[in-house]
Amino acid sequence: MIYFLDVCTNPDFLSVVSYLKLLIDIICFIIPIALIIMSSIDVSKIVLNPDPKNSKKATSMLVKRTIAAVTVFFIPTFVSIILGLIGTINYSLTACWSNAQKTTIQVYRAAREEEKAQEKAKIQEQRENEEKERLIYEAIREAAREENEKKAQEAAKNASSESTGVSTALAARLISIAQREADSKPGDSPNKYTRGFGSIPGYGSGGYDYPWCAAFVWWVSNEAGVYPTKVGKKTAGVGGYMSYFQNGTNGTRYERSAGHGGNYVPKMGDYIFFDWDNNPNGGDHIGLVKGISGDRVLIIDGNYSNTVKDRSMYLSSKDIIGYGVWE
């Protein structure tokens, strides 16, 4: 906004001041005429009735009315002089009065319309740019999903039922479903993963507002058919899943990571456990293993920076504490 931060350049306000100036001019024109007419009547009375007493009174009134008429008539001139003197000290005090004329108002009004048109065009351009960015983001996201599908298919080809502990088809299906969710941001809980898993007593929003990494793992496992055929327990939380595998429930087992003294090589379909304090007996986060690439493990996990993340880490990272393996 350029023209309308100052009220004395606002055409609407200047129009009001212009009407006020016109009203003052009319008043300063009508009142002197009325006084002149009244003075003419007084003069007629003196001529028609030359009484010394009445003549003196009429003459005094004539002088007063004449002075008043002249004074009122020159009020606009006096105002202009006073504003001119003030303007030499502070121009802003006289700007409203001097700008309140038809040509100036038209200039400011045209400027306002031009400014509105420019702002409208700017908003339209911004919306178009946002739409372009959205389309680009969607295209990138779709390309990433297609790439994830390819990776899942490649992992399925390289996997074997003996090395994964589950059938190749089921492990590939698990990772394929997880990767379709990659890069999605379902928002803070409650979301579709916590609603799918169910409510947990003690949490807000009816028991659905809780950290959702474990709910994501369960949701993917349920969609793939791993639950309840392979992991036959609806486990709440990272600790619950760790205990499930550590106890060897339903023929499963738990393997320590390389960063914590283990020598197990994770395979597609394993559950992967993390602890940010490097405590081998702790458990802060859970995800799914897609496979390995060189010295890195490929991971898909939910609630990673509030996103379903497709990422990788060094196998030796101490943040990884172990793996849940299906037998």
Summary of the structure (lengths in Angstrom):
residues: 327
radius of gyration: 43.7
end to end distance: 69.4
largest distance: 139.5
contacts: 979
relative contact order: 0.09
helix: 61%
strand: 13%
